[in-house]
């Protein structure tokens, strides 16, 4: 399990936002509602990048395009790189590419299987919760926000004294540490995730370009292998994002310049409830120079 961290509130508006989430994955807005928020924010180029799914693309585009927004088809694919979980943003992919759809779906299905197993463990621990109840609450064929799942679990536990001291609506650090770590009753081994090199190849085969999301979360001091990733076909690094402070942004831009990658901008907006430091689409920690130029550079980097 990963834990969402807080960041300072982003307040600088951009005309481009290539990292947005809807209720197709772990966002709070439907794809149509998300598009309307983008229109209200004055955005010009947008991408709905739900985790491991393109299912919201048609609804998002149908609401955004008539308002004059340019919609980039995309999604965010969970992968691994050098032993760490990473997220790869896929842009300009062909939404009708059946092979790409199947590959992305396989990642989401594995995540769904993991949560089914986790809730089965909870049921075995005598908490009255079932996967059918989870699907009724969050919808079928969807991987929602981790904290919402854990809040649902705690609500199902009710007045069970084993879980009475855990706060709902927070980061759930103590619940995860005491119940979900290896050796604990609710531990489930991590799900399979494809290597980042494979994901980059999937994206390129679908006529798209691959960008690594919020690379600053890999660590500020080490070299995560940017030159190697550029050789594998990665097109860019997300520099301006609500996960990065100004120092992270500078390091990412410098890394792009050093190895020939494109620095991109995306708020990673999920809704103000889930990410209060990213309260609206298009808000970033600092101004992005020539945001449209990065979009054009990505488009021309396609195979």
MILUMBA-484496 format. One line per field, with one value per residue (C-alpha): x, y, z. Coordinates in steps of 0.25 Angstrom, whole numbers. Example, Ala and Ser with C-alpha at 12.3 -4.5 7.8 and 13.67 -1.06 7.14 Angstrom:
2
east <- (49	55)
north <- (-18	-4)
up <- (31	29)
//
This chain:
303
east <- (0	5	1	-3	6	2	8	7	-5	-3	-8	-1	-11	-6	-13	-8	-11	-7	-10	-24	-32	-47	-56	-52	-40	-38	-43	-55	-61	-68	-60	-71	-70	-55	-56	-65	-56	-45	-53	-56	-41	-38	-30	-26	-20	-24	-22	-31	-20	-28	-20	-18	-31	-36	-50	-53	-47	-60	-68	-57	-55	-69	-71	-57	-56	-68	-64	-51	-41	-31	-32	-20	-24	-16	-15	-6	0	6	20	33	47	59	51	41	27	26	15	16	7	3	0	-6	-8	-19	-31	-36	-23	-28	-14	-11	-25	-23	-9	-14	-26	-17	-10	-23	-29	-17	-19	-34	-30	-21	-32	-41	-31	-29	-44	-45	-34	-42	-54	-45	-42	-56	-59	-73	-69	-70	-65	-80	-82	-69	-74	-87	-80	-69	-74	-70	-57	-51	-39	-43	-34	-27	-32	-46	-45	-39	-50	-60	-53	-53	-68	-71	-63	-72	-70	-60	-50	-38	-41	-47	-35	-33	-37	-45	-42	-27	-14	-17	-2	-4	-15	-5	7	-1	-9	-4	11	18	14	1	-13	-17	-4	-5	8	9	2	9	13	20	35	35	43	31	21	29	29	14	12	21	14	1	6	8	19	22	25	29	20	25	39	43	37	48	57	65	79	81	81	69	75	69	79	76	61	63	70	58	49	43	39	39	38	27	34	23	13	7	16	29	34	43	55	49	45	59	65	55	57	72	71	62	72	84	78	69	55	43	39	24	13	1	-6	-9	-23	-32	-42	-40	-45	-34	-23	-26	-13	-17	-31	-34	-29	-18	-12	3	14	20	18	21	29	23	14	8	22	24	11	15	29	22	13	25	33	23	28)
north <- (0	14	26	40	51	66	77	92	97	100	114	117	115	108	107	92	81	67	60	59	48	44	34	24	22	30	44	50	56	48	50	60	68	68	74	85	88	89	99	107	108	114	102	100	86	75	60	51	41	31	20	8	11	19	17	31	37	38	44	54	58	59	70	77	78	86	96	98	90	81	67	58	43	37	29	27	13	7	0	-3	3	-1	-7	4	7	17	23	25	35	31	42	42	27	22	19	8	0	-13	-18	-6	-6	-21	-18	-6	-14	-25	-16	-11	-25	-29	-17	-21	-35	-30	-22	-34	-42	-31	-31	-46	-45	-35	-44	-55	-46	-46	-32	-32	-27	-34	-30	-29	-18	-11	-11	-6	6	9	3	-10	-10	2	4	15	23	15	24	22	7	7	17	7	-4	3	7	-8	-12	-3	-4	-15	-12	-16	-4	6	15	17	30	31	41	42	36	23	21	14	4	1	-1	-9	-18	-18	-19	-33	-43	-35	-41	-32	-33	-37	-38	-26	-28	-31	-18	-18	-12	2	-2	-11	0	10	0	-2	13	14	2	9	22	29	36	32	42	38	45	52	47	55	44	35	43	56	51	38	37	28	25	36	34	19	22	32	21	12	22	30	44	53	55	62	74	84	76	77	66	75	87	97	90	77	85	90	77	70	81	80	65	67	76	67	55	61	58	68	74	74	80	73	76	62	67	57	67	76	65	56	66	79	84	83	89	91	86	94	99	97	101	111	117	108	115	112	100	99	96	84	78	81	74	62	61	61	51	40	29)
up <- (0	-3	6	0	5	6	-1	-1	-8	-23	-28	-41	-53	-66	-79	-80	-71	-75	-62	-58	-51	-51	-44	-55	-45	-32	-35	-29	-42	-53	-67	-71	-58	-59	-73	-68	-57	-68	-76	-64	-61	-74	-79	-94	-95	-85	-83	-74	-69	-61	-54	-64	-72	-84	-80	-78	-90	-99	-88	-85	-99	-102	-91	-93	-108	-111	-102	-110	-102	-109	-102	-102	-101	-89	-77	-65	-64	-52	-54	-47	-49	-41	-30	-28	-32	-43	-52	-67	-74	-88	-97	-112	-111	-120	-111	-121	-121	-115	-112	-103	-97	-93	-87	-79	-74	-69	-60	-54	-53	-45	-36	-34	-31	-20	-14	-15	-7	3	6	7	17	25	24	29	41	44	39	32	19	5	-9	-14	-4	-8	-23	-19	-12	-22	-35	-42	-51	-43	-34	-25	-15	-4	7	3	3	17	22	16	24	37	35	33	46	53	68	67	79	70	61	70	71	56	50	38	27	29	24	31	34	48	42	30	40	50	41	26	27	25	36	40	38	26	19	4	-5	-15	-28	-41	-49	-62	-64	-68	-80	-85	-82	-91	-102	-100	-102	-114	-121	-119	-126	-113	-105	-90	-79	-65	-55	-43	-44	-31	-23	-27	-18	-20	-18	-27	-42	-46	-59	-68	-79	-80	-80	-91	-99	-96	-103	-91	-97	-85	-70	-62	-56	-52	-43	-30	-24	-27	-20	-27	-25	-30	-43	-45	-44	-53	-64	-63	-65	-77	-83	-80	-87	-97	-91	-91	-78	-76	-67	-60	-47	-43	-40	-33	-26	-15	-5	-8	-11	-4	-9	-23	-22	-37	-50	-56	-43	-41	-31	-41	-55	-67	-78	-92	-87	-101	-107	-98	-104	-118	-115	-110	-122	-131	-123	-126	-135)
//
